[in-house]
Amino acid sequence: MGRADMSDTITVQGETFRVRVDGPDAAPALMLCNSLSSDLSMWDVQVQELAGHFRVIRYDGRGHGGSVLSPGPYTMDQLGQDAVAILDALGIRRTHWCGVSLGGMVGMWMLTHARERIGRAVLANTAAHMGPPDLWNGRIAMAREGGMEAVVDGTVTRWFPAAFREREPDTIARMRAMILRTPPQGFQACCVAIRDMDQRETIRTIDTPTLVIIGSQDPATTPADGELIHARIRGSQKLVLDAAHISNVEQPAAFSGALRQFLHEG
């Protein structure tokens, strides 16, 4: 997978992951990590902007898209180790990182357990802890009983405010289709990883340059969740966008511009 603009699968310890690499081989690496219920297509707009400046690596997380659907439940350790293994398979020793929601949680794991692999990190619309457990147990039960059709409406409502949903019906249709493509078993397994995660103390050890992006209207990972991350990562920067949960899709120009500016600071 050495050439630019490539979509393929790679096998890591007998498990297959769908990975896409865009941009020049010699450019600085940037790994993008997806939210729950999504696949690497959630970054399509960012890649158009970034692939001329970075070697952009996207992948479908475990249990999602074209990647392995292994038996659950999953853990944050497991999801983080997947990212490290993909970097190893690509021969990338050091990369910048940008993750939204679950992708930001994996990013926090990387910054505390594999910090030597990360140059600069962007943690967007995410939380170091997401309770209560009953919230996640309820979503797990809904998906187990009704598939992704049972959770898609609530997901879209959390992801995007009403005005955006009315203004951008094509984008919402694309997001709904992506959510519905997610294997219910993978969704449930990742819900457990989020339910059982608590990185509120471990992130105090992070000293990697970090930008925390917060959605001012985010009902899922609230502004307070983002402020906690910003307060506990020494020297971190903060950006508040007028957005709900999936800010890279709702505010693509502002998100991509901030990402480029922050990464080029290093």
Beta strands, then each sheet from edge to edge (+ up, - down):
strand 1: 6-12
strand 2: 15-22
strand 3: 29-33
strand 4: 55-59
strand 5: 95-100
strand 6: 118-124
strand 7: 210-215
strand 8: 237-241
sheet 1: 1+ 2- 4+ 3+ 5+ 6+ 7+ 8+
end
